[in-house]
Amino acid sequence: MKYIVGFSRIFVGILFIISGFIKLNDPVGFSFKLEEYFSSGVLDMPFFEPHALTISIIVVVLEVLLGVMLLIGFRVKFTVWSLLLMIIGFTFLTFYSAYFNKVTDCGCFGDAIKLTPWESFTKDIILLVLILILFIGRKYIIPFFTPRTDRLVMFFALVFCGFYVYHVLNHLPVIDFRPYEIGKNIEDGMNTPPDAPESIFEYAWKFNVDGKEKIVVTNGDYPKVDGDFIDVETTEIQKGYEPPVHDFTIEQDGEDFAAALLQEPKLVMVIAYDLRKTNEAAYEAIKRVTDKAIKKGYKVVGMSASNDSQTAKLIADNKLNFEFYYTDETTLKTIVRSNPGVLVLEKGTIIEKVHYNDLDALAF
């Protein structure tokens, strides 16, 4: 039991630190995932949605700290109880997502590692078993350091988490795991390689044969059955390749200008996924840098999921010298974790990407 607890302690502790740190690097992204869970179509707790970012920060910091506490053996009883309650909550969410197919990505490892709902649930079941072992054998979790050293370790871990969260919230994630990181070409991300695996579907054909129902399963071909066709059910049994960049459009009046704009040699994108939630005070600086970009020959466009009346009001209020195009809100949230944020592109390749607090760092 001692060795099993020792293995579980190291495995769970390291995994919680890694998982927590990945989300700590992008708490805004994790808050978007929490908003999905709180929405009326999932858990139906919309009153939590305005507090998603705060909850996100608390959860990810706690996740990191609990991993550290487990590894050093600090406050063992509190640690194992907290881990047990947290993993029970996570397991419920991942099972709910998988069984009802509500949230297709739990966000357990942010954008670094994508897991299907059932993969996430399986991961949480394994963790639940390991944490139950820790709970039962907690007497074998011996502190590595003196109580004074433990407190110092925890103090510095908390300070590190606090400063890190403050930095990424006021700038951008230090590590960008998304397909829109600096140096990536958006058009290349939309392409599917010729040798990419295709989706495989299973078709359950239902026929009426001599008054009895008969089901024939194939992988696509219409079966030769001497009977009357009733219905067919399609199931994807193997997911095919999905380009990292999808659902990317830049629309205006029903026309998609993405292909043309991504060929621009000097393009600036001002991205504000929702103008009702955007930082209005940032548009004074947005106007200053975009006017400067226009003078230097850049084409400047705004991209938002808000309606025409909202974008027209923003342009008029801030005397902006560029037009807004419509883009899917989820896509915009993925591109940049800032509302507004600015991208500089060269023929579809992202050269710069900044938070509205760092607009002066743009090198026009």
Legacy VTK file of the C-alpha trace (Angstrom):
# vtk DataFile Version 3.0
C-alpha trace
ASCII
DATASET POLYDATA
POINTS 364 float
0.000 0.000 0.000
2.857 2.365 0.820
4.293 2.094 -2.701
0.894 2.351 -4.377
0.179 5.531 -2.411
3.639 6.853 -3.314
3.041 6.287 -7.022
-0.464 7.803 -6.842
0.880 10.818 -4.944
3.504 11.612 -7.584
1.237 10.904 -10.564
-1.775 12.865 -9.285
0.344 15.735 -7.975
2.250 16.237 -11.232
-0.886 15.850 -13.364
-2.788 18.439 -11.313
0.125 20.893 -11.572
0.429 20.404 -15.350
-3.327 20.597 -15.947
-3.669 23.616 -13.667
-0.703 25.451 -15.164
-1.947 24.988 -18.730
-5.265 26.574 -17.730
-3.435 29.160 -15.580
-1.684 30.220 -18.782
-5.106 30.922 -20.351
-7.771 31.509 -17.675
-9.890 33.498 -20.145
-10.093 30.462 -22.421
-11.094 28.250 -19.495
-13.752 30.808 -18.512
-15.262 30.487 -22.006
-15.496 26.732 -21.410
-17.187 27.321 -18.035
-19.695 29.622 -19.749
-20.582 26.690 -22.001
-21.222 24.485 -18.983
-23.305 27.195 -17.251
-25.391 27.955 -20.343
-29.098 27.104 -20.513
-28.456 24.274 -22.989
-26.146 22.419 -20.597
-26.365 22.836 -16.792
-28.855 25.710 -17.048
-27.050 27.947 -14.526
-26.886 31.238 -16.449
-26.536 33.226 -13.201
-22.948 31.894 -12.965
-21.951 33.075 -16.462
-20.990 36.658 -15.441
-18.680 35.145 -12.805
-17.062 32.558 -15.096
-13.667 34.283 -15.179
-13.490 34.600 -11.390
-14.473 30.945 -10.955
-11.940 29.989 -13.635
-9.093 31.724 -11.785
-10.050 30.190 -8.422
-10.299 26.669 -9.879
-6.996 26.734 -11.793
-5.013 28.289 -8.932
-6.501 25.739 -6.513
-5.637 22.943 -8.937
-1.970 23.980 -9.050
-1.738 24.526 -5.278
-3.347 21.167 -4.478
-0.838 19.439 -6.767
2.046 21.145 -4.945
0.517 20.392 -1.516
0.188 16.717 -2.388
3.779 16.422 -3.603
5.311 18.064 -0.518
2.835 16.474 1.916
1.387 19.709 3.261
-1.946 19.668 5.132
-2.598 16.096 4.000
-6.164 15.737 5.279
-7.296 19.004 3.675
-5.433 18.150 0.456
-6.909 14.684 -0.098
-10.431 15.827 0.806
-10.126 18.776 -1.617
-8.743 16.552 -4.383
-11.551 14.048 -3.860
-14.293 16.689 -3.988
-12.709 18.344 -7.032
-12.340 15.124 -9.009
-15.920 14.085 -8.181
-17.080 17.409 -9.633
-14.875 17.029 -12.716
-16.036 13.433 -13.243
-19.676 14.470 -13.103
-19.089 17.245 -15.673
-17.151 15.037 -18.087
-19.726 12.214 -17.809
-22.553 14.696 -18.388
-20.715 16.115 -21.421
-19.978 12.683 -22.863
-23.353 11.051 -22.227
-25.492 13.964 -23.397
-22.925 15.224 -25.957
-23.260 18.767 -24.623
-19.699 20.123 -24.427
-17.413 18.434 -26.941
-14.173 19.502 -25.238
-13.949 19.706 -21.444
-10.982 22.090 -21.518
-9.098 19.900 -19.002
-5.788 20.715 -20.660
-6.850 23.927 -22.382
-5.883 24.065 -26.059
-2.654 22.120 -25.454
-4.224 18.643 -25.466
-7.647 18.037 -26.951
-9.635 15.170 -25.467
-12.979 13.807 -26.580
-15.720 13.783 -23.908
-15.337 10.042 -23.290
-11.531 10.340 -23.147
-11.937 13.102 -20.551
-14.345 10.952 -18.539
-11.945 7.976 -18.664
-9.107 10.213 -17.487
-11.201 11.425 -14.555
-12.220 7.869 -13.585
-8.532 6.888 -13.416
-7.789 9.963 -11.315
-10.769 9.223 -9.073
-9.413 5.727 -8.372
-5.923 7.085 -7.620
-7.291 9.818 -5.350
-9.431 7.263 -3.491
-6.221 5.289 -2.910
-4.618 8.469 -1.536
-7.657 9.084 0.651
-7.600 5.573 2.109
-3.822 5.485 2.534
-3.285 9.102 3.563
-1.251 7.997 6.615
1.509 7.046 4.157
1.725 10.596 2.750
4.720 11.860 4.735
5.841 15.523 4.454
9.138 16.024 2.627
10.092 19.213 4.462
9.705 20.899 7.807
6.418 22.783 8.435
8.241 26.115 8.014
9.662 25.069 4.626
6.244 23.746 3.545
4.666 27.121 4.297
7.397 28.927 2.355
6.909 26.627 -0.646
3.171 27.228 -0.581
3.643 30.988 -0.189
5.899 31.189 -3.245
3.571 28.898 -5.237
0.624 31.183 -4.435
2.606 34.326 -5.287
3.758 32.775 -8.572
0.163 31.859 -9.507
-1.051 35.359 -8.625
1.583 37.164 -10.678
1.192 34.762 -13.602
-2.591 35.193 -13.725
-2.230 38.971 -13.469
0.218 38.978 -16.388
-1.809 36.816 -18.777
-5.039 38.665 -18.011
-3.482 42.055 -18.761
-1.501 40.885 -21.777
-1.910 37.537 -23.561
-1.118 33.888 -22.716
2.648 33.396 -22.449
2.384 30.123 -24.375
-0.072 30.113 -27.285
-1.381 26.605 -28.032
-3.983 27.784 -30.538
-3.706 27.629 -34.356
-3.553 31.445 -34.475
-0.205 31.868 -32.752
2.381 34.301 -34.119
4.112 32.823 -37.170
1.176 30.640 -38.262
-0.481 31.131 -41.646
-4.276 31.108 -41.402
-4.855 29.787 -44.930
-2.403 26.934 -44.369
-4.304 26.051 -41.210
-7.525 25.761 -43.217
-6.128 23.222 -45.689
-6.575 19.468 -45.473
-3.543 17.355 -46.502
-4.261 15.014 -49.444
-3.331 11.944 -47.351
-5.385 13.017 -44.315
-7.638 10.297 -42.852
-11.308 10.647 -43.703
-14.222 10.101 -41.371
-15.649 6.585 -41.323
-19.382 6.195 -40.877
-21.537 3.221 -40.074
-25.014 3.073 -41.612
-27.818 1.060 -40.037
-30.399 0.509 -42.781
-33.897 -0.425 -41.633
-36.178 -2.433 -43.944
-39.595 -4.036 -43.783
-39.145 -7.598 -45.006
-42.323 -9.691 -45.118
-43.869 -7.636 -42.349
-40.819 -7.885 -40.090
-38.257 -5.194 -39.381
-34.724 -5.981 -40.556
-31.582 -3.898 -39.939
-28.537 -4.191 -42.183
-25.307 -2.424 -41.211
-22.837 -1.191 -43.863
-20.102 1.431 -44.183
-21.965 3.353 -46.860
-23.154 1.095 -49.644
-26.892 0.693 -50.058
-27.610 -2.936 -49.137
-29.337 -5.325 -51.485
-32.397 -6.301 -49.482
-35.662 -7.665 -50.813
-37.912 -5.403 -48.771
-39.243 -1.881 -48.279
-36.815 0.749 -47.034
-37.925 2.453 -43.771
-35.074 4.529 -42.393
-31.292 4.781 -41.938
-29.237 5.838 -38.923
-25.720 7.178 -39.410
-22.980 6.880 -36.763
-19.445 8.263 -37.030
-17.191 5.456 -35.808
-13.876 7.115 -36.663
-13.359 10.859 -36.809
-11.455 12.136 -39.796
-8.884 14.905 -40.000
-10.161 18.339 -39.038
-8.052 21.349 -40.060
-6.833 23.350 -37.041
-8.465 26.477 -38.519
-12.136 26.030 -39.399
-15.247 28.189 -39.431
-13.028 31.148 -40.358
-14.929 33.685 -42.425
-14.810 37.463 -42.832
-18.304 38.366 -44.018
-20.013 41.550 -45.043
-23.476 41.715 -46.637
-23.504 37.927 -46.938
-20.229 37.753 -48.884
-17.088 36.100 -47.537
-13.964 38.237 -48.049
-11.569 35.937 -46.161
-9.697 34.642 -49.221
-9.083 38.147 -50.596
-8.119 39.741 -47.268
-5.711 36.930 -46.405
-3.753 37.818 -49.546
-3.198 41.386 -48.380
0.550 42.080 -47.923
-0.153 44.510 -45.064
-3.272 43.814 -43.032
-4.358 44.857 -39.539
-7.294 43.113 -37.850
-9.058 44.729 -34.906
-10.889 41.885 -33.165
-13.745 42.442 -30.728
-15.867 39.327 -30.404
-18.727 41.076 -28.550
-19.059 44.870 -28.507
-21.354 44.708 -25.477
-18.432 43.308 -23.470
-15.580 45.164 -25.141
-13.342 47.631 -23.304
-14.643 50.975 -24.587
-11.687 52.888 -23.123
-9.283 50.972 -25.384
-10.666 52.466 -28.604
-8.865 55.763 -28.182
-5.602 53.841 -28.528
-7.152 51.621 -31.244
-7.922 54.729 -33.299
-4.406 56.054 -32.814
-2.621 52.882 -33.933
-5.023 52.100 -36.794
-4.771 55.640 -38.190
-1.003 55.242 -38.066
-1.263 51.884 -39.837
-3.487 53.328 -42.587
-0.958 56.116 -43.217
1.736 53.477 -43.628
-0.247 51.584 -46.259
-1.932 48.921 -44.151
-5.488 47.805 -44.812
-7.371 47.845 -41.523
-10.520 45.824 -40.837
-12.606 45.217 -37.751
-13.926 41.736 -36.964
-16.845 41.131 -34.603
-19.844 38.901 -34.023
-21.937 41.950 -33.073
-24.666 43.339 -35.328
-24.412 46.271 -37.740
-26.033 48.802 -35.411
-23.521 48.036 -32.662
-20.516 48.275 -34.969
-21.862 51.489 -36.554
-22.254 53.072 -33.125
-18.713 52.077 -32.111
-17.305 53.563 -35.337
-19.235 56.806 -34.892
-18.458 57.188 -31.180
-14.714 56.688 -31.675
-14.372 58.150 -35.209
-12.765 54.942 -36.451
-11.509 54.913 -40.033
-12.184 51.283 -40.859
-15.159 48.984 -41.413
-16.261 45.958 -39.430
-16.850 42.496 -40.848
-18.819 39.652 -39.288
-16.986 36.584 -37.961
-18.148 33.717 -35.751
-17.857 34.593 -32.052
-16.167 31.330 -31.053
-13.562 31.812 -33.780
-12.822 35.348 -32.589
-12.492 34.175 -28.981
-10.004 31.570 -30.186
-7.927 34.004 -32.228
-7.074 36.415 -29.395
-7.899 36.482 -25.678
-8.524 40.204 -25.634
-11.622 42.253 -26.385
-10.443 44.185 -28.331
-7.187 42.733 -29.602
-5.103 43.498 -32.686
-3.396 41.254 -35.237
-0.912 42.256 -37.927
-0.802 39.898 -40.916
1.297 39.526 -44.024
-0.463 37.458 -46.711
-2.303 35.465 -44.060
0.693 34.940 -41.769
0.308 36.390 -38.276
3.248 38.720 -37.647
2.066 40.345 -34.420
-0.771 39.788 -31.944
-1.359 42.047 -28.958
-3.710 42.722 -26.056
-5.276 46.200 -25.962
-2.870 47.025 -23.123
0.092 46.471 -25.474
-0.998 48.449 -28.527
2.013 50.742 -28.298
4.261 47.722 -28.830
3.018 47.310 -32.430
5.901 47.926 -34.841
4.299 49.780 -37.751
LINES 1 365
364 0 1 2 3 4 5 6 7 8 9 10 11 12 13 14 15 16 17 18 19 20 21 22 23 24 25 26 27 28 29 30 31 32 33 34 35 36 37 38 39 40 41 42 43 44 45 46 47 48 49 50 51 52 53 54 55 56 57 58 59 60 61 62 63 64 65 66 67 68 69 70 71 72 73 74 75 76 77 78 79 80 81 82 83 84 85 86 87 88 89 90 91 92 93 94 95 96 97 98 99 100 101 102 103 104 105 106 107 108 109 110 111 112 113 114 115 116 117 118 119 120 121 122 123 124 125 126 127 128 129 130 131 132 133 134 135 136 137 138 139 140 141 142 143 144 145 146 147 148 149 150 151 152 153 154 155 156 157 158 159 160 161 162 163 164 165 166 167 168 169 170 171 172 173 174 175 176 177 178 179 180 181 182 183 184 185 186 187 188 189 190 191 192 193 194 195 196 197 198 199 200 201 202 203 204 205 206 207 208 209 210 211 212 213 214 215 216 217 218 219 220 221 222 223 224 225 226 227 228 229 230 231 232 233 234 235 236 237 238 239 240 241 242 243 244 245 246 247 248 249 250 251 252 253 254 255 256 257 258 259 260 261 262 263 264 265 266 267 268 269 270 271 272 273 274 275 276 277 278 279 280 281 282 283 284 285 286 287 288 289 290 291 292 293 294 295 296 297 298 299 300 301 302 303 304 305 306 307 308 309 310 311 312 313 314 315 316 317 318 319 320 321 322 323 324 325 326 327 328 329 330 331 332 333 334 335 336 337 338 339 340 341 342 343 344 345 346 347 348 349 350 351 352 353 354 355 356 357 358 359 360 361 362 363
